[in-house]
Amino acid sequence: MTAEWLMGKGACAATPESEPMARYFFHLVDHSVDLDDMGMEFANPEDAKREAVRYASSLLADDPGLRLPDNGLRINVTREDGQLSFALLILAVDGQQPGGPIRVIDEREIPVPT
C-alpha cells in the first residue's frame, strides 16, 4: 500500500536554488512491516509529519476497519540514513473494557464521566 499511495502523491523536487531536501520514508507497521522503498522529499520534518497524517487518513478512508491487532495504526517515518525521525500512532481504545473508560492525563488515570 505504501508504494502505491506515494506514487500517486509524487515526491517534491528540490530546485537548484533551494536548500537540499531530506528524503523521508513512511513504513506501515503491523504484525509485519510494509516498507516504503521510494520515500518523499521534504524541506523540513514538520512537512513530513503532515504527510504522515495525510497518509494515515488515506489508509483509514480506504479501509475504516483497518486496525492492527492491538487496535492501533502505526507509521514509522525514517530519514534516508534509516534513523527513526518520528512515529505516528493512532490508537482505538475500547470503552467497554472492564473498569470502564479512562483518560490518561499527565500520567494519571481519570474516569470519564458518563
C-alpha positions as CSV (number, residue, x, y, z in Angstrom):
1,M,0.0,0.0,0.0
2,T,2.8,2.5,0.8
3,A,4.5,2.5,-2.6
4,E,1.1,2.8,-4.4
5,W,0.0,5.7,-2.3
6,L,3.3,7.5,-2.6
7,M,3.3,7.1,-6.4
8,G,0.0,8.9,-6.5
9,K,1.4,11.7,-4.4
10,G,4.7,12.2,-6.2
11,A,7.9,13.4,-4.4
12,C,8.6,17.1,-4.0
13,A,11.6,18.0,-6.1
14,A,14.4,20.3,-4.8
15,T,15.2,23.2,-7.1
16,P,18.9,24.2,-7.7
17,E,18.4,27.5,-5.8
18,S,16.6,25.9,-2.8
19,E,18.1,24.2,0.2
20,P,18.7,20.5,-0.1
21,M,15.7,18.5,0.9
22,A,15.7,15.4,3.1
23,R,14.0,12.2,2.0
24,Y,11.6,10.5,4.4
25,F,10.2,7.0,4.3
26,F,6.8,6.1,5.6
27,H,6.7,2.5,6.9
28,L,3.3,0.9,7.9
29,V,3.9,-1.3,10.9
30,D,1.6,-4.1,12.0
31,H,2.4,-7.8,12.5
32,S,4.8,-7.3,9.6
33,V,6.3,-4.1,8.2
34,D,5.2,-2.6,4.9
35,L,8.5,-0.9,3.9
36,D,8.4,2.3,1.8
37,D,11.3,2.0,-0.6
38,M,10.5,5.2,-2.5
39,G,10.1,7.9,0.1
40,M,9.4,11.5,-0.4
41,E,11.5,14.7,-0.1
42,F,10.5,17.5,2.3
43,A,12.1,20.8,3.2
44,N,11.7,20.1,6.9
45,P,10.5,17.5,9.4
46,E,7.2,19.3,10.0
47,D,6.2,18.8,6.4
48,A,7.0,15.1,6.7
49,K,4.8,14.9,9.8
50,R,1.9,16.5,8.0
51,E,2.4,14.0,5.2
52,A,2.3,11.1,7.7
53,V,-1.0,12.3,8.9
54,R,-2.3,12.5,5.4
55,Y,-1.1,9.0,4.7
56,A,-2.8,7.6,7.8
57,S,-6.0,9.5,6.9
58,S,-5.9,8.0,3.4
59,L,-5.4,4.5,4.8
60,L,-8.3,4.8,7.2
61,A,-10.5,6.4,4.5
62,D,-9.8,3.5,2.2
63,D,-10.5,0.9,4.9
64,P,-12.2,2.4,8.0
65,G,-11.9,-1.0,9.7
66,L,-8.2,-1.0,9.3
67,R,-6.7,-1.6,12.8
68,L,-3.7,-3.5,13.8
69,P,-4.0,-6.4,16.2
70,D,-3.6,-4.0,19.2
71,N,-6.4,-1.8,17.8
72,G,-3.9,0.8,16.6
73,L,-2.2,2.1,13.5
74,R,1.5,2.9,13.4
75,I,3.5,4.6,10.7
76,N,7.3,4.8,11.4
77,V,8.9,7.7,9.5
78,T,12.6,7.4,8.9
79,R,15.2,9.5,7.3
80,E,17.5,8.3,4.4
81,D,20.1,7.0,7.0
82,G,17.4,4.7,8.4
83,Q,17.1,6.5,11.7
84,L,13.6,7.0,13.1
85,S,12.5,10.6,12.7
86,F,9.2,10.0,14.4
87,A,6.3,7.6,14.6
88,L,2.6,8.4,14.1
89,L,0.4,6.3,16.3
90,I,-3.4,6.1,16.1
91,L,-4.9,4.0,19.0
92,A,-8.5,2.8,19.3
93,V,-9.5,2.2,22.9
94,D,-12.5,0.0,23.8
95,G,-14.6,2.0,26.3
96,Q,-16.4,-1.2,27.3
97,Q,-13.4,-2.9,28.8
98,P,-13.7,-3.9,32.5
99,G,-13.2,-0.9,34.7
100,G,-14.9,1.5,32.3
101,P,-13.4,4.1,30.0
102,I,-10.5,6.1,31.3
103,R,-8.4,9.1,30.1
104,V,-4.7,9.4,30.8
105,I,-3.8,13.0,31.7
106,D,-0.3,13.8,33.0
107,E,0.2,10.1,33.6
108,R,-2.9,10.0,35.9
109,E,-5.9,7.8,35.2
110,I,-9.1,9.8,35.4
111,P,-12.5,8.2,35.0
112,V,-14.5,9.6,32.1
113,P,-17.9,11.0,33.3
114,T,-20.9,9.1,32.0
